[in-house]
Amino acid sequence: MTILMDQAAVPAAVATPRRYLWGPTADFLLLGGGSLLAFPVLLLLSADKVAAPLAGVVWMLINILNHPHFAHSYQIFYRGFGAKALSGTHAPALRGRYIFAGIVVPLVLAAYLGAALMSADSRLLGFGGNLMAFFVGWHYVKQGYGMLMVDAALKKSFFSAIQKKVFLVNAYGVWVFSWLNANHQVKATHLWGLDYYALPVPAPVLMIAGLAAALTTAATLVVMGRAWKSLPWNGAVAYGVSLYTWLVFMRINPLWLLVIPAFHSLQYLAVVWRYQGSVERAKSPKWKGGFALFVASGLALGFVGFWGLPNLMDAVLPYDHAVFGTTACLFAVWIFINIHHFFLDNVMWRRENPDTRTHLFS
């Protein structure tokens, strides 16, 4: 999620009252601070003793938080899609983005994954898993950057164009390094019984990427240090944990790797539920029923998208089970949703999107 709002030069001293998505403490916990509290606790626990029960808890959180956060992006993106993509209510460039993300991307993804299944090419399907990791990391850092911009806009503590560029370049530098590092360290890993493959990364390339990430991190610390008096701290925490705690150091502990998606989803839901609450209030003073329906629909859609539909496809589609086993469609659909989610968010949460302007900051 990247939310870039116009940040005209408004003096920080005039930034009163301070506004929040949900409140000062809630924003800290939801946007990433909660993971900072959980991180040291998980490091102290014995992975051998608590991995199984923690995995059970995370499994429930996946269905309650993670899958609905994907589903909500579909609910928002495709609501009124015809008007957004084809009518004159949105600018031509934004309409083009809606068409590309809403029609072109899913067709290309479906064609790629379908071709891998029908040709019984496990390696081609496996590289789809690496492509998912590529976009998931990109999504994490863009969402972290977006949270910083959202909190800055709420606090009216605006950054200059140069400062924002430093934050964004650092986010991309950290993302590229983390993806290359994962490819360098992990040659192949597994999801639903299938391998997804890494790419060979020469050590000099990884060193250059690491140096770039370190230098841009240092520049970011300098910028934040100079602006510390007016810094939107909850957004800064969200930015920091998204880039470093959830991405660069995600493999520092197997327990930590388990819970990161739940914290990422909480961060996303904090914004989406604020947005949807505003949408429902604009419709009716009795908005809570509509909001509850939105949340319940997300739970149901998440279950169908991640479990119901792929399991049905695995039961009826005639792919080569000798090559893929019995969960290839589950593997492919999870890849599809994770990648497509990045493109949907890249359209919905832009500064030029009038829906975002109207509802997120109202």
C-alpha positions in Angstrom: 0.0 0.0 0.0 1.5 3.3 -1.1 -0.4 6.4 -0.2 1.2 9.6 -1.5 -0.7 12.7 -0.6 0.0 16.3 -1.7 2.0 17.8 1.1 2.0 21.5 0.6 4.4 23.4 2.7 2.4 23.7 5.9 4.4 24.8 9.0 4.7 22.0 11.5 3.9 24.4 14.3 0.4 24.9 12.9 -0.3 21.1 12.9 -3.0 21.0 15.5 -5.0 19.1 16.4 -3.0 15.9 15.9 -5.1 13.3 14.1 -5.0 9.5 14.1 -6.5 6.6 12.3 -7.8 5.1 15.5 -5.9 6.9 18.3 -2.3 7.3 19.5 -1.8 4.0 21.2 -3.9 2.0 18.8 -2.0 3.5 15.8 1.3 2.6 17.4 0.2 -1.0 18.0 -1.6 -1.5 14.7 0.9 0.1 12.4 3.8 -1.9 13.6 4.6 -1.1 17.2 2.8 -4.3 18.3 5.4 -6.4 16.4 8.2 -4.5 18.2 6.7 -5.7 21.5 6.3 -9.3 20.3 9.7 -9.6 18.6 11.9 -9.8 21.8 9.4 -12.2 23.4 9.6 -14.6 20.4 13.4 -14.5 20.4 13.5 -15.6 24.0 11.1 -18.5 23.4 12.3 -22.0 22.5 11.3 -22.7 18.9 11.2 -26.5 19.6 8.6 -26.1 22.4 6.3 -23.4 21.1 6.5 -23.8 17.3 3.5 -26.2 17.1 1.1 -24.2 19.3 2.2 -20.9 17.8 1.6 -22.3 14.3 -1.9 -23.2 15.3 -2.6 -19.7 16.5 -1.0 -18.2 13.4 -3.2 -20.6 11.3 -6.3 -19.0 12.8 -4.9 -15.5 12.3 -4.2 -16.2 8.7 -8.0 -16.8 8.2 -9.1 -13.9 10.4 -6.5 -11.3 9.4 -4.3 -12.2 6.4 -6.8 -13.6 4.0 -9.5 -10.9 4.6 -6.8 -8.2 4.0 -6.4 -9.6 0.5 -10.1 -9.9 0.0 -10.7 -6.3 1.1 -8.5 -5.1 -1.7 -10.7 -6.9 -4.2 -13.9 -5.6 -2.6 -12.6 -2.0 -2.8 -10.9 -2.2 -6.2 -13.7 -3.9 -8.2 -16.6 -1.9 -6.5 -17.9 0.3 -9.3 -15.1 -0.9 -11.5 -16.9 0.0 -14.7 -17.3 3.6 -13.7 -13.7 3.9 -12.4 -12.1 2.3 -15.5 -14.4 3.4 -18.3 -16.3 6.6 -17.4 -15.0 10.1 -17.1 -15.1 10.2 -13.3 -11.4 9.4 -13.0 -8.5 10.9 -14.9 -7.4 9.1 -18.1 -4.1 7.9 -16.5 -5.9 6.5 -13.5 -8.4 4.8 -15.7 -5.5 3.2 -17.5 -4.1 1.9 -14.3 -7.5 0.4 -13.3 -7.7 -1.4 -16.6 -4.1 -2.6 -16.4 -4.4 -3.9 -12.8 -8.0 -5.1 -13.0 -7.9 -6.8 -16.4 -4.5 -7.1 -18.0 -2.5 -8.3 -14.9 -4.9 -11.1 -13.9 -5.1 -12.4 -17.5 -1.4 -12.5 -17.8 -1.0 -14.2 -14.4 -3.6 -16.7 -15.2 -2.0 -17.5 -18.5 1.4 -17.9 -17.0 0.3 -20.2 -14.1 -2.2 -22.1 -16.4 0.6 -22.7 -18.9 2.9 -24.1 -16.2 0.2 -26.4 -15.0 -1.0 -27.6 -18.4 2.6 -28.2 -19.7 3.5 -30.0 -16.4 6.5 -27.7 -16.0 7.1 -27.7 -12.3 10.1 -25.4 -12.6 8.1 -22.8 -14.5 5.5 -22.9 -11.7 8.2 -22.8 -9.1 9.6 -19.6 -10.5 6.1 -18.2 -10.0 6.8 -18.6 -6.3 9.9 -16.5 -6.6 8.0 -13.9 -8.5 5.5 -13.8 -5.6 8.4 -13.2 -3.2 9.6 -10.4 -5.4 6.3 -8.6 -5.3 5.5 -9.4 -1.7 8.7 -7.7 -0.6 8.0 -4.7 -2.8 4.5 -4.6 -1.4 5.8 -4.6 2.2 8.2 -1.7 1.7 5.6 0.4 -0.3 3.1 -0.2 2.4 5.5 0.9 5.1 6.3 4.0 3.1 2.6 4.6 2.6 2.0 4.4 6.4 4.6 7.0 7.0 2.9 9.3 4.4 -0.5 8.7 5.9 0.6 9.5 9.4 2.4 12.6 8.2 -0.7 13.8 6.4 -2.9 13.1 9.4 -0.5 15.1 11.6 0.0 17.8 8.9 3.7 17.2 9.5 4.7 17.2 5.9 8.0 16.1 4.3 9.7 17.9 1.5 10.0 16.3 -2.0 13.7 15.5 -1.3 12.9 13.9 2.1 10.2 11.7 0.5 12.6 10.7 -2.3 15.1 9.6 0.3 12.5 7.5 2.1 11.3 5.9 -1.1 14.8 5.2 -2.5 15.8 3.6 0.8 12.6 1.5 0.7 13.4 0.2 -2.7 17.1 -0.4 -1.8 16.2 -2.4 1.2 13.6 -4.4 -0.8 16.1 -5.3 -3.6 18.7 -6.3 -1.1 16.3 -8.5 0.9 15.1 -10.2 -2.3 18.6 -10.8 -3.6 19.7 -12.0 -0.2 16.9 -14.5 0.0 17.8 -15.8 -3.5 21.4 -16.1 -2.5 20.7 -18.0 0.8 17.7 -20.1 -0.1 18.1 -22.1 -3.3 14.7 -23.7 -3.1 11.9 -23.8 -0.6 8.4 -25.3 -0.4 4.8 -24.3 -0.3 1.9 -26.8 -0.4 4.3 -29.6 -1.3 5.8 -27.8 -4.3 9.2 -26.2 -4.7 9.7 -22.6 -5.7 13.1 -21.8 -7.0 15.6 -19.1 -6.4 17.8 -17.3 -8.9 21.6 -17.4 -8.7 22.9 -14.2 -7.2 26.7 -13.6 -7.4 28.2 -12.5 -4.1 29.5 -9.2 -5.6 26.0 -8.2 -6.7 24.7 -9.0 -3.2 27.5 -6.9 -1.7 26.7 -3.9 -3.9 23.0 -4.2 -3.0 23.8 -4.4 0.7 26.0 -1.3 0.5 23.3 0.6 -1.3 20.7 -0.4 1.3 23.1 0.6 4.1 23.9 4.0 2.5 20.2 4.8 1.9 19.4 3.7 5.4 22.0 6.1 6.8 20.5 8.9 4.7 17.1 8.1 6.0 18.3 8.2 9.6 19.8 11.6 8.9 16.6 13.0 7.5 14.5 11.6 10.3 17.0 12.9 12.9 16.8 16.4 11.5 13.0 16.3 11.5 12.6 14.5 14.9 10.6 17.3 16.6 7.8 17.1 14.0 8.3 13.5 13.0 5.0 11.4 12.8 6.3 8.7 15.1 3.7 6.0 14.5 4.3 6.3 10.7 8.1 6.2 11.3 7.7 3.0 13.3 5.5 1.5 10.6 8.2 2.4 8.0 11.0 1.0 10.0 9.4 -2.3 10.9 8.1 -2.9 7.4 11.5 -2.5 5.9 13.8 -4.1 8.5 12.0 -6.1 11.2 9.6 -7.7 8.7 11.8 -8.0 5.6 15.5 -7.9 6.2 15.4 -9.8 9.5 12.4 -12.0 8.8 14.5 -15.2 8.9 16.3 -14.3 12.1 14.0 -16.7 14.0 11.5 -19.3 12.7 8.9 -18.2 15.1 9.2 -14.6 13.9 8.8 -15.7 10.3 5.5 -17.3 11.3 3.9 -14.1 12.7 5.1 -11.4 10.3 2.1 -11.8 7.9 -0.4 -11.2 10.7 1.3 -7.9 11.7 1.5 -6.8 8.1 -2.2 -7.6 7.7 -3.1 -5.6 10.9 -1.2 -2.6 9.5 -3.2 -2.9 6.3 -6.6 -3.4 8.0 -6.0 -0.3 10.2 -6.1 1.8 7.0 -8.8 -0.2 5.1 -11.3 -0.3 7.9 -10.8 3.4 8.5 -11.4 4.0 4.8 -14.4 1.7 4.6 -15.9 3.2 7.8 -15.9 6.6 6.0 -17.5 5.1 2.9 -20.3 3.6 5.0 -20.8 6.9 7.0 -21.2 8.7 3.7 -24.0 6.3 2.7 -26.1 6.3 5.9 -26.0 7.4 9.5 -26.7 3.7 10.3 -23.3 2.8 8.9 -22.3 0.1 11.3 -24.4 -2.6 9.6 -22.8 -1.9 6.2 -19.3 -1.9 7.7 -20.0 -5.2 9.4 -21.2 -6.7 6.1 -18.0 -5.5 4.5 -15.9 -7.2 7.1 -18.0 -10.4 7.0 -17.8 -10.5 3.2 -14.0 -10.2 3.4 -13.9 -13.2 5.7 -16.0 -15.2 3.4 -14.3 -14.1 0.2 -10.9 -14.8 1.8 -12.0 -18.4 2.6 -13.3 -18.9 -0.9 -10.3 -17.4 -2.6 -7.6 -19.2 -0.5 -9.3 -22.5 0.3 -12.6 -23.1 -1.4 -11.8 -22.2 -5.0 -8.3 -23.7 -5.3 -9.3 -27.0 -3.6 -12.2 -27.3 -6.0 -9.8 -26.6 -8.9 -7.4 -29.3 -7.6 -10.3 -31.7 -7.6 -11.6 -31.1 -11.1 -8.7 -29.8 -13.3 -6.8 -32.5 -15.3 -3.2 -31.4 -14.6 -0.4 -34.0 -14.1 -0.7 -35.2 -10.5 2.4 -37.3 -10.9 4.5 -34.1 -11.4 2.7 -31.7 -9.1 1.0 -33.8 -6.5 -2.5 -32.8 -5.5 -2.2 -29.2 -4.4 -0.8 -27.4 -7.5 -3.9 -25.2 -7.9 -3.6 -24.2 -4.2 0.0 -23.2 -4.9 -0.9 -21.3 -8.1 -3.9 -19.5 -6.6 -1.9 -18.3 -3.6 0.7 -17.0 -6.0 -1.9 -15.3 -8.1 -3.6 -13.5 -5.2 -0.3 -12.3 -3.6 1.0 -10.8 -6.9 -2.3 -9.4 -8.0 -2.8 -7.7 -4.6 0.3 -5.6 -5.2 -1.1 -4.2 -8.4 -4.5 -3.5 -7.0 -3.0 -1.6 -4.1 -0.7 0.3 -6.5 -3.9 1.8 -8.0 -6.2 2.3 -5.1 -3.9 4.1 -2.7 -2.5 6.8 -5.0 -2.7 10.5 -4.3 -4.5 11.2 -7.5 -7.3 8.7 -6.7 -10.3 10.7 -5.6 -11.7 7.9 -3.5 -8.6 7.8 -1.3 -8.7 11.6 -0.9 -12.4 11.6 0.0 -12.6 8.7 2.5 -9.2 8.0 4.1 -8.6 11.5 5.5 -12.2 12.5 6.2 
